[in-house]
Amino acid sequence: SDQLAYNRFLANETHKRNLAVALKNDLDQIPQLVGYFDLALNEQCHEFEECDLLQPFVDAGQPVFNAEYAEEFVNDASSRESLCADAAERNVRTLILPLDLDDSFRFSCDP
């Protein structure tokens, strides 16, 4: 309950300043927080099979951004194409990035 209260406080204070606010990786609290946040930012929802939990943001017409780091998506074009097809079907904007975030490559799943 403290975490929910804190997240709501952050979102409300952000909106008072006419800024947008993203919920990052807090999948368990999405049902209680989707109305407070403007978008969702997630990591590895495909790898961990958690993308369904982001659906409330999609249903609310709010963007969902996701980053994937798994080697299979980096090195296997077929796995990457499958991932991108699933991301497009879910309306989840997905990038495949190096785990070190060193900008050595970037694959984008265009919706």
C-alpha positions in Angstrom: 0.0 0.0 0.0 2.9 2.4 0.7 4.3 1.7 -2.8 0.9 2.4 -4.4 0.5 5.6 -2.4 4.0 6.8 -3.4 3.4 6.0 -7.1 0.2 7.9 -7.1 1.9 10.8 -5.3 4.6 10.9 -8.0 2.1 10.7 -10.8 -0.1 13.5 -9.3 2.9 15.8 -8.6 4.2 15.2 -12.2 0.8 16.1 -13.7 0.6 19.3 -11.6 3.7 20.4 -13.4 2.1 19.6 -16.8 4.5 16.7 -17.4 3.9 13.1 -18.5 4.9 10.2 -16.3 5.7 6.6 -17.2 5.3 3.6 -15.0 8.4 1.4 -15.3 8.4 -2.4 -14.8 5.8 -2.3 -12.0 3.6 -5.0 -13.5 1.8 -6.1 -10.4 0.4 -2.7 -9.7 -0.7 -1.8 -13.3 -4.5 -2.4 -12.6 -4.3 0.2 -9.7 -2.1 2.7 -11.5 -3.0 2.7 -15.2 -5.3 5.7 -14.5 -2.5 7.7 -13.0 0.3 7.1 -15.5 0.5 8.3 -19.1 2.5 5.4 -20.5 4.3 2.2 -19.5 8.0 1.4 -20.0 9.0 -2.2 -19.5 11.9 -4.5 -19.9 11.8 -8.1 -21.2 8.1 -8.7 -21.1 8.5 -11.1 -24.1 11.4 -12.9 -22.6 9.6 -13.4 -19.3 6.1 -13.9 -20.9 4.6 -10.9 -19.1 3.3 -8.8 -21.9 -0.3 -9.6 -21.1 0.1 -7.7 -17.9 0.7 -4.5 -19.9 -2.7 -4.8 -21.7 -4.5 -2.3 -19.4 -2.3 0.5 -20.8 -3.0 -0.6 -24.4 -6.7 -0.8 -23.7 -6.6 2.7 -22.3 -5.0 4.0 -25.5 -1.7 4.7 -23.7 1.6 3.8 -25.3 3.7 0.8 -24.1 7.4 0.7 -24.7 9.5 -2.4 -24.2 13.2 -3.3 -24.4 14.5 -6.8 -24.9 18.0 -8.0 -24.3 18.0 -11.8 -24.8 20.7 -13.2 -27.1 18.1 -15.2 -29.1 16.5 -12.0 -30.2 19.9 -10.4 -31.0 21.5 -13.3 -32.9 18.5 -15.2 -34.5 16.6 -13.3 -37.1 13.7 -15.8 -37.0 13.3 -15.3 -33.3 13.5 -11.6 -33.7 10.9 -11.6 -36.5 8.6 -13.7 -34.3 9.1 -11.3 -31.4 8.3 -8.3 -33.5 5.2 -9.9 -34.9 4.0 -10.6 -31.4 4.9 -7.0 -30.3 2.9 -5.6 -33.2 -0.1 -7.8 -32.5 0.0 -6.6 -28.8 0.6 -2.9 -29.8 3.8 -2.9 -27.7 6.6 -0.8 -29.2 9.7 -2.9 -28.8 13.4 -2.4 -29.2 16.1 -5.1 -29.0 19.1 -3.6 -27.4 22.5 -4.6 -26.0 22.4 -5.5 -22.3 25.3 -3.0 -21.7 23.2 -0.3 -23.4 26.4 0.8 -25.3 24.5 1.6 -28.5 26.5 -1.1 -30.4 23.3 -2.1 -32.1 19.5 -1.5 -32.1 16.8 -3.5 -33.6 13.4 -1.9 -33.8 10.0 -3.7 -34.0 8.0 -1.1 -36.0 4.3 -1.4 -35.3 
